[in-house]
Amino acid sequence: MLSGSADYVNRVLRNKPMGMLTVTGKGVENIPTTIVEVTLGVEIQGTTASEVQQSVGLRSSAIVALLQSRNVEKLKTTGVNFNPTYSYDNKPEPTGFIGTNLVSFRMNTEQVGILLDEAIVAGVTRIDRVNFIADDAATNEARQKALQKATHDALTQASDVLGTLNFTQREIVSIEVNAAGELLFPDPVPRRICARASRDQIIPIIGDEQQVEATVTLQISY
């Protein structure tokens, strides 16, 4: 009789519903940025449309020629604008025109300060954007390491929780992965350049680190 009761209890225990534990692990990798993406160009105001158009065209051509001679990567036009300007004392009165031509490019962070100094000499009046990024190979490697860290973190959490409760892990039922890179930027470069400094003064450009994060969510039965 006792033996039969024990068999019955064992069958019930073997067929009992599974519990489910969900844990999310996080992994972070920091890598130095080695590439800078810059948006710059010219903004010219004048009294006549032809004057502004000619000035923008001449300066833009000189800037593009300089950038091409320095073998920058992914050079492209990002903005072209030409609009009338007005004064608003009593009623809108036309005062002239304003023209803008912007380009963006990528290059090595260590060399960009010298190039920006040369670009100002060539006619740049605006530096709108400076972004720092890591190269693709370094980012992919960092993403793999972040995923490994996130997986280990999730498994450690599960082991700690189930061990504390005296439960036994059965199997991993589902896996959800999310990996993304987050860029960390230094203070932005001023949007306008009013005058060039002395010829031997180079604009200091200091990169930051790129943080690559990953999360792994596991559903584990017990």
trRosetta pair geometry for C-beta under 8 A, 3 or more apart (Angstrom, degrees):
i j d omega theta_ij theta_ji phi_ij phi_ji
1 4 5.9 -54 -150 33 29 110
1 5 6.6 29 152 -18 63 105
2 5 5.6 -53 -150 35 35 112
2 6 6.4 36 152 -21 66 104
3 6 5.7 -53 -151 33 32 112
3 7 6.6 34 151 -20 64 103
4 7 5.7 -52 -151 33 34 112
4 8 6.4 36 152 -21 65 104
5 8 5.6 -53 -151 34 33 114
5 9 6.4 33 152 -19 66 104
6 9 5.7 -53 -148 35 33 111
6 10 6.4 34 154 -20 65 106
7 10 5.7 -56 -149 36 31 112
7 11 6.4 32 153 -20 65 104
8 11 5.8 -55 -152 34 31 110
8 12 6.5 30 151 -18 64 106
9 12 5.7 -55 -151 35 33 112
9 13 6.3 31 153 -18 66 107
10 13 5.7 -55 -147 38 32 111
10 14 6.2 31 155 -20 66 106
11 14 5.8 -55 -146 36 30 110
11 15 6.3 8 161 0 65 114
12 15 6.2 -74 -147 49 26 97
12 16 6.5 51 152 -59 65 90
13 16 5.7 -26 -149 -15 33 117
18 170 6.5 -71 -137 20 122 158
18 221 4.4 -11 174 -162 134 115
18 222 7.0 129 -170 56 83 33
19 167 6.9 -62 58 -149 141 148
19 221 6.8 136 75 -160 50 60
19 222 4.8 -32 70 66 104 86
20 173 6.9 -40 -130 17 105 151
20 219 5.9 -8 -171 -172 106 99
20 220 7.3 145 -158 74 56 39
20 221 5.8 -32 -99 -101 66 63
20 222 7.6 169 -86 20 20 78
21 158 5.9 129 112 -131 134 92
21 161 6.4 159 -152 97 144 138
21 162 6.6 -107 -22 -64 165 101
21 219 7.3 155 80 -156 44 49
21 220 4.9 -25 65 65 96 92
21 221 7.8 169 19 -94 77 14
21 222 6.0 36 -10 -6 113 121
22 217 6.6 7 -174 -177 93 99
22 218 7.2 175 -146 89 50 47
22 219 5.2 -18 -97 -100 80 72
22 220 7.7 168 -83 19 31 71
23 154 4.8 141 111 -158 106 78
23 157 4.4 165 -159 94 138 124
23 158 4.9 -129 1 -61 152 86
23 161 7.3 -169 -78 9 125 140
23 217 7.2 178 91 -148 40 57
23 218 5.5 -7 59 56 86 92
23 220 7.0 -2 12 7 105 116
24 154 6.3 -53 -166 -103 13 104
24 215 5.7 3 -177 -176 102 112
24 216 7.1 165 -153 83 56 40
24 217 4.5 -19 -100 -97 84 83
24 218 7.9 174 -84 18 38 63
25 149 7.6 -164 150 127 114 58
25 150 4.3 137 109 -179 96 58
25 151 6.2 162 72 -77 147 9
25 152 6.9 160 -173 68 156 41
25 153 3.2 143 -154 83 108 94
25 154 3.0 -102 -19 -40 115 76
25 155 7.3 -11 -53 3 148 57
25 156 7.6 98 -106 36 124 89
25 157 6.4 -165 -79 4 88 123
25 215 6.8 162 83 -154 47 60
25 216 5.0 -9 57 58 99 91
25 217 7.8 -175 20 -78 64 37
25 218 7.6 25 -3 -1 103 104
26 149 7.7 -22 118 118 41 100
26 150 5.5 -25 -146 -114 11 89
26 153 5.9 -64 42 93 48 163
26 213 7.0 -22 -166 -165 94 98
26 214 7.4 154 -156 84 49 50
26 215 5.3 -21 -100 -101 69 81
27 145 7.2 -161 160 126 131 59
27 146 3.9 152 111 -172 107 57
27 147 6.2 -135 52 -45 146 10
27 148 6.7 119 -123 66 164 48
27 149 2.9 129 -125 79 114 102
27 150 3.6 -97 -6 -39 102 76
27 151 7.6 -9 -35 6 134 59
27 152 7.8 83 -81 39 117 90
27 153 6.4 -170 -62 -2 78 128
27 213 7.2 152 84 -157 54 51
27 214 4.8 -10 60 61 100 96
27 215 7.6 180 21 -81 71 35
27 216 7.6 30 -3 -3 109 102
28 146 6.1 32 -102 -125 12 105
28 149 7.1 -85 24 95 42 151
28 211 6.3 -16 -164 -169 102 100
28 212 7.2 149 -156 80 51 52
28 213 5.3 -14 -103 -104 77 75
28 214 7.9 -172 -74 24 38 67
29 142 4.0 -172 104 -164 138 91
29 143 7.6 -122 40 -59 135 25
29 145 4.9 89 -78 86 143 115
29 146 4.6 -109 -4 -61 104 94
29 149 7.5 162 -52 6 89 141
29 211 7.5 154 80 -156 44 52
29 212 4.8 -15 63 61 94 102
30 142 7.9 -157 44 -144 6 133
30 209 4.8 13 -173 167 102 138
30 210 7.4 154 -154 77 55 42
30 211 5.4 -23 -100 -101 75 72
30 212 7.7 -176 -82 21 27 73
31 134 4.9 37 106 -98 119 157
31 138 5.1 159 173 158 149 114
31 139 7.1 -152 58 -85 151 50
31 142 4.8 -99 -30 -72 132 144
31 209 6.5 146 72 -161 29 85
31 210 5.4 -24 66 62 85 92
31 212 6.7 21 6 -5 109 113
32 134 6.9 119 92 -99 40 103
32 207 6.8 79 -178 113 85 128
32 209 5.8 -60 -99 -108 43 73
32 210 7.7 52 144 15 8 82
33 36 7.6 86 143 -72 118 66
33 109 6.5 102 118 -55 88 147
33 132 3.9 82 132 159 162 103
33 133 5.7 119 -141 73 108 8
33 134 5.2 -104 -110 -62 54 64
33 183 7.8 61 -85 -142 134 93
33 207 4.3 -147 76 -176 103 123
33 208 6.0 36 12 64 127 54
33 209 6.6 -173 -15 -120 86 20
33 210 5.3 105 -71 -29 91 100
34 108 6.6 -34 163 -140 81 73
34 109 5.8 -131 -166 6 33 112
34 134 6.2 59 16 -132 84 55
34 135 5.8 -30 61 -23 118 97
34 138 7.4 106 10 9 121 154
34 207 7.2 32 -81 -137 25 175
35 106 5.6 10 179 -174 112 110
35 107 7.3 166 -150 88 73 18
35 108 6.7 -59 -105 -104 57 36
35 109 6.5 -122 -87 -39 7 87
35 132 7.3 143 81 -158 51 53
35 133 5.1 -32 74 71 102 83
35 134 7.1 116 22 -144 96 9
35 135 5.9 110 -22 -71 123 72
36 106 7.0 166 83 -147 41 63
36 107 6.5 -22 59 64 85 66
36 108 7.6 25 17 128 89 16
36 109 4.7 109 -28 -99 106 72
36 112 4.8 -48 60 -36 142 162
36 130 6.1 -14 -172 -167 111 86
36 131 6.9 150 -160 78 58 46
36 132 5.5 -27 -103 -99 74 66
36 133 7.7 154 -96 23 26 71
36 205 6.5 0 -93 163 167 137
36 207 6.8 -125 -70 -89 101 101
37 74 7.9 -29 -123 82 100 132
37 104 6.5 19 177 -180 90 109
37 105 7.4 -171 -147 95 59 30
37 106 5.0 -27 -97 -94 73 85
37 129 7.4 -22 113 122 87 103
37 130 7.5 153 79 -156 52 37
37 131 4.3 -12 57 60 103 101
37 132 7.9 -160 19 -72 75 21
37 133 6.5 31 -13 4 109 116
38 104 6.5 177 91 -147 45 65
38 105 6.0 -13 58 59 89 74
38 106 7.7 156 15 -92 72 35
38 107 7.7 -22 9 24 113 96
38 112 6.6 159 -40 -157 135 128
38 116 7.3 -146 -140 -84 159 105
38 127 7.0 -45 -166 -152 104 96
38 129 6.8 158 -155 89 38 66
38 130 5.5 1 -105 -105 77 71
38 131 7.9 -160 -67 26 37 67
39 78 5.8 -58 -133 51 114 156
39 102 5.8 24 178 176 96 116
39 103 7.3 -173 -145 95 60 32
39 104 4.4 -27 -93 -92 77 94
39 127 7.5 126 86 -166 56 51
39 128 4.5 -48 100 65 107 104
39 129 4.0 34 32 43 112 103
39 130 8.0 -132 27 -58 68 44
40 63 7.5 -143 108 -168 105 139
40 102 6.9 -179 102 -146 18 78
40 103 6.8 -22 67 61 63 73
40 104 7.9 125 15 -96 58 48
40 116 7.5 171 -68 -125 161 87
40 119 6.3 56 116 147 154 149
40 124 5.2 -5 162 -145 122 129
40 126 6.1 169 -155 97 60 65
40 127 4.6 -19 -104 -107 101 63
40 128 6.6 -179 -90 12 40 77
41 60 6.9 8 -155 -108 91 91
41 63 7.0 149 -126 103 50 168
41 79 7.2 -142 12 67 163 97
41 100 6.6 80 113 -179 130 76
41 101 5.1 -151 -172 98 127 55
41 102 3.6 -121 -8 -102 148 49
41 103 5.7 128 -80 10 100 68
41 124 6.7 164 132 -133 3 80
41 125 7.7 -32 109 50 49 73
41 126 5.4 -11 64 62 68 107
41 128 7.5 -1 22 -10 93 114
42 55 7.9 -148 152 133 140 85
42 56 5.7 173 97 -133 124 69
42 59 4.5 96 -79 108 162 134
42 60 5.8 -116 22 -65 125 77
42 63 7.0 -165 -32 -19 106 145
42 99 7.9 11 110 106 96 87
42 100 7.0 -174 94 -141 54 48
42 101 5.6 11 51 51 89 88
42 123 5.8 -14 -88 138 126 99
42 124 6.4 -120 -72 -126 72 36
42 125 5.1 70 -136 21 58 102
42 126 6.8 169 -102 16 12 95
43 98 6.8 6 -177 -178 88 100
43 99 7.3 178 -148 90 46 46
43 100 4.7 -2 -105 -102 81 89
43 125 5.3 -119 38 91 74 124
43 126 5.3 66 -8 -32 110 126
44 52 5.3 164 107 -148 107 78
44 55 4.6 177 -168 104 163 123
44 56 5.0 -143 26 -66 129 82
44 59 7.2 151 -52 20 129 143
44 98 7.1 170 87 -152 44 55
44 99 5.2 -10 58 58 92 91
44 100 7.8 177 20 -76 63 45
44 125 7.4 134 -65 17 65 154
45 52 6.9 -27 -151 -107 18 117
45 85 6.6 20 -141 -23 109 154
45 96 6.2 83 178 106 84 134
45 97 7.2 175 -147 91 55 44
45 98 4.8 -19 -97 -100 79 84
46 51 4.1 -139 149 104 151 117
46 52 4.1 -165 36 -64 115 83
46 55 6.6 137 -38 13 140 141
46 96 5.5 -158 104 -177 35 128
46 97 6.1 -14 64 59 75 85
47 51 6.5 33 53 42 66 150
47 95 7.5 -82 -120 157 69 58
47 96 4.4 -84 -113 -106 34 112
47 97 7.7 50 142 17 8 78
48 51 4.4 93 64 3 91 107
48 52 7.0 -168 88 -4 48 85
48 96 7.1 -55 -27 -140 26 84
48 97 7.0 -21 129 14 16 117
49 52 6.1 -61 -150 40 31 105
49 53 5.9 29 156 -19 68 113
49 82 7.7 68 -148 176 93 120
49 97 5.0 93 -95 -30 60 162
50 53 5.7 -55 -140 40 29 112
50 54 6.1 29 161 -19 65 109
51 54 6.2 -60 -149 36 23 107
51 55 6.4 17 157 -15 61 111
51 97 7.9 146 64 51 88 114
52 55 5.9 -60 -146 39 29 109
52 56 6.1 27 159 -16 67 109
52 82 7.2 141 115 -140 125 96
52 96 7.4 128 -47 163 129 99
52 97 4.5 -127 9 94 155 112
52 98 6.8 -138 -146 -115 148 14
52 99 4.4 144 155 -5 109 118
53 56 6.0 -58 -146 38 26 108
53 57 6.2 25 157 -19 62 112
53 82 7.0 27 -88 -127 87 138
53 99 6.2 149 -84 -73 46 161
54 57 5.7 -59 -147 38 28 112
54 58 6.3 25 159 -18 65 108
55 58 6.0 -55 -144 36 28 107
55 59 6.3 18 162 -9 64 111
55 99 7.5 143 72 57 92 129
56 59 6.2 -63 -145 44 26 103
56 60 5.8 24 161 -19 65 115
56 82 7.8 -133 24 -92 166 101
56 99 4.1 -87 -48 115 150 131
56 100 7.4 -101 -128 -64 132 7
56 101 5.3 125 179 -7 107 118
57 60 5.9 -59 -140 39 24 109
57 61 6.2 25 161 -20 62 108
57 101 8.0 103 -82 -24 39 157
58 61 6.0 -57 -150 34 26 110
58 62 6.6 23 154 -16 62 108
58 123 7.6 -172 112 -111 79 167
59 62 5.7 -58 -151 37 33 111
59 63 6.3 31 153 -19 67 107
59 101 7.9 153 86 53 95 122
59 122 7.4 122 -161 139 71 72
59 123 3.4 -155 -147 152 99 147
59 124 7.8 162 171 -62 112 32
59 125 7.9 9 165 -11 156 102
60 63 5.7 -55 -147 36 32 111
60 64 6.2 30 157 -17 67 107
60 101 4.4 -18 -94 96 136 149
60 103 7.8 127 -153 -25 92 116
60 123 7.8 -97 -44 100 31 134
61 64 5.9 -54 -144 38 29 109
61 65 6.2 31 156 -20 63 108
62 65 5.8 -55 -147 36 28 113
62 66 6.5 31 153 -20 63 105
62 122 4.6 -173 134 -176 107 96
62 123 5.3 90 73 9 129 129
63 66 5.7 -55 -153 34 31 112
63 67 6.4 26 153 -16 66 106
63 103 7.0 167 120 27 121 132
63 119 5.9 53 -136 -151 93 90
63 122 5.1 139 -87 119 60 126
63 123 5.9 -105 -52 64 99 100
63 124 5.9 105 -109 -66 128 85
64 67 5.8 -56 -146 38 32 109
64 68 6.2 31 156 -18 67 107
64 75 7.4 117 -143 171 81 134
64 103 6.6 134 -89 -47 86 166
65 68 5.9 -55 -145 38 29 110
65 69 6.3 30 155 -20 63 108
65 122 8.0 -166 63 -153 90 138
66 69 5.8 -60 -151 35 29 111
66 70 6.6 16 155 -11 64 109
66 115 7.9 144 145 -160 109 85
66 118 6.1 -179 -171 132 135 111
66 119 6.1 170 102 -97 147 67
66 122 4.8 -91 -28 -76 150 163
67 70 5.9 -64 -150 41 32 105
67 72 4.9 -46 -176 19 89 132
67 75 5.6 137 133 -116 129 135
67 103 7.1 -139 7 111 167 143
67 105 5.7 -172 -165 -39 132 165
67 115 7.7 74 -107 -174 68 122
67 119 7.4 38 -63 -98 89 112
68 71 7.6 37 179 -73 37 35
68 72 7.5 -77 -83 31 27 88
68 75 6.8 -100 -78 32 71 174
70 107 7.2 -11 131 -108 115 151
70 111 7.9 171 -177 145 120 128
70 115 5.7 100 -168 -115 171 120
70 118 7.9 141 -58 76 139 148
72 75 5.4 95 90 -63 106 106
72 105 4.0 30 144 170 137 136
72 106 6.6 148 179 65 89 40
72 107 4.7 -68 -125 -62 85 112
72 115 7.6 109 -72 -159 118 159
73 105 6.6 131 66 -174 43 81
73 106 4.4 -40 74 71 98 97
73 107 6.4 154 18 -78 84 57
74 104 7.3 -31 121 113 96 89
74 105 6.1 154 81 -141 69 50
74 106 4.9 39 42 11 114 107
75 103 6.4 9 -168 173 81 121
75 104 7.5 178 -139 89 40 45
75 105 4.4 2 -94 -98 71 107
76 103 6.6 170 89 -154 31 80
76 104 6.0 -14 61 57 79 84
76 105 7.6 154 16 -77 58 64
77 80 6.5 5 174 -40 126 104
77 101 7.3 -53 -140 -170 106 85
77 102 7.2 109 -163 84 62 55
77 103 5.5 -51 -101 -100 47 78
78 102 4.9 -59 68 108 91 104
78 103 6.2 134 8 -130 88 22
78 104 4.8 55 -33 -13 135 107
79 100 6.4 -23 125 122 106 111
79 101 7.3 172 95 -149 66 28
79 102 3.9 23 51 40 100 117
80 100 7.0 174 -148 93 30 69
80 101 5.4 14 -111 -111 76 72
80 102 7.6 -143 -62 27 46 70
81 98 7.7 -2 115 110 102 87
81 99 6.9 174 94 -151 61 44
81 100 4.3 14 51 49 98 105
82 97 6.7 5 -174 -180 81 116
82 98 7.6 -179 -145 90 42 48
82 99 4.7 3 -107 -110 81 86
82 100 7.6 -157 -66 26 49 63
83 97 6.9 166 90 -154 34 72
83 98 5.7 -14 64 59 82 89
83 99 8.0 164 21 -81 56 46
84 94 5.5 -47 180 -132 126 104
84 96 7.3 167 -155 100 64 28
84 97 5.6 -52 -107 -99 47 70
84 98 7.9 87 -176 16 7 76
85 94 7.3 102 77 -157 49 59
85 95 4.9 -57 102 64 97 97
85 96 5.1 -2 46 66 111 73
85 97 6.3 -176 1 -97 89 14
85 98 5.3 81 -52 -21 113 104
86 92 4.5 -11 -177 -162 144 92
86 93 6.1 137 -160 64 80 37
86 94 5.8 -49 -99 -95 74 39
86 95 6.1 144 -125 3 18 93
87 92 7.5 147 72 -149 42 44
87 93 4.9 -19 55 60 92 98
87 95 5.1 90 -26 -52 92 127
88 91 7.6 -66 -145 162 56 11
88 92 5.8 -12 -100 -91 76 62
88 93 7.9 -174 -75 19 32 74
89 93 7.4 -9 26 12 94 121
100 126 7.6 9 -143 11 103 153
102 126 7.0 -58 -99 88 99 127
102 128 6.5 -4 -136 5 136 140
104 129 7.5 -16 -111 69 111 117
107 111 5.9 -85 143 77 119 110
107 112 5.5 147 80 -81 109 91
107 115 6.7 52 69 8 160 163
108 111 4.8 61 77 17 100 106
108 112 7.1 -162 88 -34 49 85
109 112 5.9 -47 -146 6 34 117
109 132 6.6 39 -98 -129 127 101
109 205 6.5 -148 -170 120 77 112
109 207 4.5 -12 -154 -49 158 127
111 114 6.0 -57 -170 40 60 109
111 115 6.1 55 140 -20 83 111
112 115 5.4 -59 -147 41 40 113
112 116 6.1 43 156 -24 73 103
112 205 5.0 -50 85 63 107 164
113 116 5.9 -53 -149 32 29 109
113 117 6.7 30 152 -18 61 104
113 202 4.7 69 144 159 110 108
113 203 5.0 -157 -151 77 79 69
113 204 6.0 1 -120 -117 138 22
113 205 4.5 -158 -68 11 88 100
114 117 5.7 -56 -155 34 33 114
114 118 6.5 30 150 -15 66 106
114 202 5.7 -31 -84 -135 58 126
115 118 5.6 -56 -150 39 35 111
115 119 6.1 39 151 -25 68 105
116 119 5.4 -50 -143 33 34 115
116 120 6.6 39 155 -23 64 98
116 124 7.7 -87 -160 66 65 160
116 127 6.8 26 -146 -97 119 142
116 203 4.7 -56 92 45 129 138
116 205 7.1 122 3 -44 141 129
117 120 6.0 -50 -155 27 31 111
117 121 7.0 30 148 -15 60 103
117 196 7.8 98 -156 -152 68 108
117 201 7.4 179 -121 96 128 57
117 202 5.1 -78 -43 -125 145 63
117 203 5.7 -174 -60 0 83 89
118 121 5.6 -54 -156 35 38 113
118 122 6.4 36 147 -20 68 107
119 122 5.3 -55 -148 38 36 114
119 123 7.9 -73 171 52 59 53
119 124 4.3 34 141 -16 95 138
120 123 7.9 -178 -174 37 26 13
120 124 5.0 -72 -92 58 45 102
120 193 5.9 -105 -121 146 114 157
120 196 4.8 143 136 -99 124 107
120 203 8.0 122 -19 -33 134 127
121 196 6.4 72 -75 -113 63 162
124 127 6.8 48 159 -59 128 82
124 193 6.5 44 116 43 88 142
125 192 7.0 -13 159 -153 77 73
125 193 5.8 -150 -156 59 37 88
126 191 6.4 -11 -151 169 88 65
126 192 6.1 -35 -106 -106 70 53
126 193 6.9 -158 -80 13 21 88
127 130 6.9 16 162 -45 110 103
127 189 4.9 -47 115 117 125 131
127 190 7.0 70 62 78 103 59
127 191 7.1 -145 73 -137 57 27
127 193 6.3 62 -1 -34 98 113
128 191 5.9 35 -114 -137 56 82
129 188 7.6 -49 -124 -147 46 110
129 189 7.9 134 -151 44 5 103
130 185 7.9 135 96 -156 77 115
130 188 6.7 150 40 -148 94 62
130 189 4.8 75 -4 -4 130 118
130 205 7.0 -134 -166 -137 145 112
131 183 6.8 13 -167 162 98 158
131 185 6.7 -65 -127 -101 58 121
132 183 6.8 158 75 -166 69 112
132 185 6.3 150 25 -114 97 70
132 186 7.4 55 -5 7 137 91
132 207 4.6 147 -142 -140 141 84
132 208 5.4 134 73 33 150 81
132 210 7.3 -148 117 -60 88 94
133 139 7.9 -18 174 -62 91 132
133 183 6.3 -50 -94 -108 74 126
133 210 6.3 56 -146 -78 45 141
134 138 4.5 -103 167 88 119 122
134 139 5.0 148 89 -59 112 88
134 142 7.4 50 94 1 162 143
134 181 7.9 -129 39 -156 110 143
134 210 4.5 -116 -14 29 109 144
135 138 5.2 85 60 15 78 103
135 139 6.9 -149 95 -8 36 93
136 139 5.7 -60 -145 39 30 111
136 140 6.2 29 160 -19 68 106
137 140 6.0 -55 -148 35 28 108
137 141 6.5 25 156 -15 63 108
138 141 5.8 -56 -147 39 31 110
138 142 6.2 31 155 -19 65 109
139 142 5.7 -57 -147 38 30 111
139 143 6.3 34 153 -24 64 105
139 181 5.8 -25 -153 -82 114 150
139 210 7.0 -43 -98 113 94 146
139 212 6.4 153 -152 -82 69 136
140 143 5.6 -51 -148 31 31 114
140 144 6.7 33 153 -19 63 101
141 144 5.9 -52 -154 32 33 111
141 145 6.6 28 151 -14 65 106
142 145 5.7 -57 -149 40 34 110
142 146 6.1 36 153 -22 68 106
142 181 7.8 77 91 -103 124 105
142 210 7.8 135 69 99 170 102
142 212 4.2 118 126 32 117 150
143 146 5.6 -53 -145 36 31 112
143 147 6.4 33 154 -20 64 104
143 179 4.9 82 -161 169 103 137
143 181 7.1 -69 -77 -61 103 95
143 212 5.4 -105 -76 175 62 138
143 214 6.4 111 -160 -61 65 125
144 147 5.8 -55 -151 34 30 111
144 148 6.6 31 151 -19 64 104
145 148 5.6 -52 -150 35 35 113
145 149 6.4 35 152 -17 66 105
146 149 5.7 -53 -149 38 33 112
146 150 6.2 34 152 -21 65 107
146 179 6.4 128 90 -134 120 103
146 212 5.1 -135 -32 117 148 96
146 213 6.2 -178 -167 -153 144 17
146 214 3.8 130 126 8 105 113
147 150 5.6 -53 -144 37 31 112
147 151 6.3 34 155 -21 65 104
147 177 6.7 18 -134 -151 113 118
147 179 5.8 -39 -69 -82 102 129
147 214 4.6 -85 -75 150 58 164
147 216 6.6 93 -157 -55 69 119
148 151 5.8 -53 -148 34 30 111
148 152 6.5 27 155 -14 64 107
149 152 5.9 -57 -148 39 30 109
149 153 6.2 33 153 -23 65 108
149 214 7.4 121 60 61 91 109
150 153 5.6 -54 -147 35 30 115
150 154 6.4 31 155 -19 64 104
150 214 4.6 -116 -19 105 144 94
150 215 5.5 -171 -148 -129 139 23
150 216 4.1 130 128 3 109 99
151 154 5.8 -54 -149 35 31 109
151 155 6.4 25 155 -14 65 107
151 216 4.9 7 -79 52 61 168
152 155 5.8 -57 -145 40 31 109
152 156 6.2 33 155 -21 66 107
153 156 5.8 -55 -147 35 28 112
153 157 6.5 31 154 -20 63 105
153 216 7.7 134 58 48 93 103
154 157 5.8 -54 -151 33 31 112
154 158 6.5 29 153 -17 64 106
154 216 5.1 -102 -17 93 144 99
154 217 7.0 -176 -118 -115 141 22
154 218 4.8 123 156 4 133 115
155 158 5.7 -54 -148 37 33 111
155 159 6.3 34 154 -20 66 106
155 218 7.2 54 -71 9 62 162
156 159 5.7 -54 -146 37 31 111
156 160 6.3 32 156 -20 65 106
157 160 5.9 -58 -150 35 29 111
157 161 6.3 22 158 -15 66 109
158 161 6.0 -59 -145 39 29 106
158 162 6.0 15 165 -7 67 113
158 169 6.6 71 147 -98 115 130
158 218 6.6 -55 -50 86 140 130
158 220 5.2 62 -144 23 143 159
159 162 6.3 -61 -137 45 24 101
159 163 5.7 24 164 -19 63 117
159 169 7.4 -48 -95 -35 62 138
160 163 6.0 -61 -142 40 20 110
160 164 6.3 22 160 -21 60 110
161 164 6.0 -59 -152 33 26 110
161 165 6.5 4 158 0 62 112
162 165 6.0 -68 -146 49 31 100
162 167 4.4 -93 -156 75 83 97
162 168 7.0 120 166 -93 123 8
162 169 5.5 97 110 -57 174 84
162 220 7.7 -83 -49 112 138 132
162 222 5.6 -160 -124 -110 123 149
163 166 7.5 31 -173 -75 32 33
163 167 7.9 -89 -54 50 20 64
167 222 4.4 48 156 164 124 136
168 222 6.2 156 76 -156 42 86
169 220 5.8 -34 -143 169 101 124
169 221 7.7 106 -165 81 57 50
169 222 5.6 -51 -105 -97 39 92
170 220 7.4 152 50 172 71 74
170 221 4.2 -43 58 96 122 96
170 222 5.7 -174 -5 -97 91 30
171 220 7.3 -166 99 -150 28 67
171 221 5.6 8 51 42 69 107
172 175 6.5 31 158 -59 124 95
172 218 5.6 -62 -139 -161 107 111
172 219 7.1 110 -166 75 62 54
172 220 5.5 -37 -103 -100 58 78
173 219 4.4 -58 64 103 104 103
173 220 6.7 179 5 -99 87 20
173 221 5.4 89 -45 -31 116 98
174 218 7.4 161 84 -155 55 44
174 219 4.3 29 44 33 92 118
175 216 6.8 -22 -164 -168 91 95
175 217 7.4 145 -161 80 42 57
175 218 5.9 -8 -106 -104 69 70
175 219 7.9 -127 -60 23 37 75
176 216 7.2 153 81 -159 54 46
176 217 4.1 -8 58 57 106 106
176 218 7.9 -154 26 -65 72 32
177 214 7.3 -15 -169 -172 84 104
177 215 7.6 163 -155 88 41 55
177 216 5.5 -7 -106 -109 70 77
177 217 7.9 -149 -65 26 32 71
178 214 6.7 167 93 -156 53 58
178 215 4.8 2 59 55 101 93
178 216 7.8 -167 28 -74 64 39
178 217 7.9 34 3 -5 101 100
179 212 7.4 13 -176 174 92 96
179 213 7.4 -178 -149 100 53 48
179 214 4.0 -9 -107 -109 82 99
179 215 7.8 -169 -74 26 48 52
180 212 7.6 -169 103 -155 33 63
180 213 6.0 -10 67 67 75 86
180 214 7.5 150 19 -88 52 54
181 210 6.1 4 -174 168 112 113
181 211 7.4 150 -162 89 62 45
181 212 4.7 -32 -108 -107 79 79
181 213 7.5 150 -108 22 27 66
182 210 7.5 162 81 -171 45 68
182 211 4.9 -22 68 77 96 95
182 212 7.4 171 22 -94 67 28
182 213 6.1 20 -1 3 113 110
183 210 5.6 -33 -113 -122 62 89
183 211 7.8 175 -96 33 14 72
184 208 4.9 -118 101 131 91 137
184 209 5.9 13 53 72 126 67
184 210 6.7 -175 22 -105 82 35
184 211 5.9 62 -24 -4 115 103
185 188 7.2 27 143 -72 130 70
185 208 6.2 180 -127 19 19 146
186 206 6.0 81 -49 82 168 91
186 207 7.6 -163 -13 -157 121 15
186 208 5.3 176 -40 -50 84 115
188 191 7.9 16 135 -55 122 78
189 203 7.8 39 -133 177 124 133
189 205 7.9 -21 -75 -106 124 91
190 193 7.0 124 93 -73 110 62
193 196 7.4 38 161 -76 118 59
197 201 4.1 -57 113 74 126 142
198 201 4.8 91 61 -6 80 110
